[in-house]
Amino acid sequence: MSTIVRPAPSDRDPSAELRGPVVERDTWFYLNIALSLVAALVVAGLLYSLVNPGPLYRFWFRTFHHDLPFDIPYFRHFFTLPQVWSGVRLTFILAILAQTTGIVLGLLAALMRTSRIAVFRAVSTLYIWVFRGTPVLLQIIIVSDGISILLLSMDPDLSGAGWVSHLAILIGSNAFAAGYLALSLNEGAYMSEIVRAGIVSIDRGQMEAAKALGMTYPLAMRRIVLPQALKVIIPPTGNEFISMLKTTSLVSVAGLQELTLVSEQTFAHSFKVLEVLVAAGVFYLAMTTVLTVVQAQIERRLGERRADVRRNPFENLRRLFLGSADLRHAAPAALPPKEAR
């Protein structure tokens, strides 16, 4: 015979215990809603000013007794310039190519870092130490201005017609090639640590089991270890890509006509410094926002985030401002397990 042991009834009203926290949470919830509405009105006013800047100019003059130092019509005009869109396209292409090459270099460096061969470990450690320990701006300058001189001295063809001389001329005269090489080498050093952390996170028994099945080390790494390590590698890789998109602005020192250099040349010609830089910032924000959304989708597909249960719009707003905890629907105390007597 078995019985169920239930907790003794309590004299206290459980709703009275929750009433205080719920009221406090509701207060913050409605306060956040009010602040959000104010922010939405401000944003709507700024967007309306892009179409009709007159009210904003009058408000600024009445408040600060000076004209607003921001030419809104020229700000709109900046988005129609063909050289700006060409710079945006070049920025995105450079970021994609450099990040892709950096991932490949990082994977090779991570495999060398975990290798049993001491020479491979030493070369990988030296590469990571140098490129992580020096500024990326300095690396870009060295690659664009100094590597070509070094390569010219290494050409065995004294006439200067060898492939080494051609490579030196390409790096020294092409800002895109120099920026691509510098950013790829720098990114490879950081990606190597990300890939190595993903590999180390996998239990060593996985590799031992693969070897027991007759797999070689490269085959086991490709089919067993790396697919499992992707869940650790993908999230920081997305962050690195977003960072790479912004780091491409440093290649402007090498003369690459990307978004930052185009913006500098534009305000040097028009003297609209604030308008041009704010518009360039809008471009960078748009690109990084798209990449952030893509990264979130990839992480969700890989199971890095829990799937949220879809609720009504009001409850979704509550979860947005107050978190996922819900004191109104607190789970009742679990009953003790059955005990045979």
PEQUI-V116836 format. One record per helix or strand of 3 or more residues. SS is the DSSP state (helix for helix, strand for strand). FROM is the first residue (numbers start at 1). LEN is the number of residues. If there is no record, write none. Layout:
BEGIN
ss:SS from:FROM len:LEN
ss:SS from:FROM len:LEN
END
This chain:
BEGIN
ss:helix from:14 len:38
ss:helix from:54 len:11
ss:helix from:72 len:7
ss:helix from:82 len:32
ss:helix from:118 len:16
ss:helix from:136 len:10
ss:helix from:147 len:7
ss:helix from:163 len:11
ss:helix from:175 len:26
ss:helix from:204 len:9
ss:helix from:217 len:38
ss:helix from:259 len:12
ss:helix from:273 len:29
ss:helix from:313 len:10
END
